[in-house]
């Protein structure tokens, strides 16, 4: 069985200051079937190379958006990437079937504990509600939405929990198959 080709779009506005995302990225970046694109590094001026990015999407089976939950969404570069790259006629619309059948995974870090993402919690919404735009984007593009991988409690996380999450993420990508996930 062939290993799926994985495109990891990493979006963190301050990666050197990142405690969680930097570690998660290090945990998987050396996997042979993973291509990492650090969007803020590639496009500091936000001038996305649409053709290059669309070609990368065509060449991969699993697309990962990895980023912190930033103002209840993604960092600005990832939104700009979506606005530019996921064009009508390419990613959606009557003739936009380029991404049909590809898998989509959100890998999110959140500073707050899981309990704060609840209608009665501090953030007033569940994480599923906050990630609904990403799930809908996957659906519009005819992609297969995968359950997101979320690391909660980043403000107070201990080394052991972070290590376990990084190892679990690595194993998830190492063992990922297009036939069994969905």
ABEGO torsion letter per residue (X at the ends): XBBBBBBBBBBBABAAABAAAAAAAAAAAABAABBBBBAAAABAAGBBBAAAAAAAAAABABBBBBBBBBGGBBBAAAAAAAAAABBBGAABEAABAAABGBBBBBBBBBABBAAABBAABAAGBBAAAAAAAAAAAAAAAGBBBBBBBBBBGAAABBAAAAAAAAAAAAAAAAABBAAABX
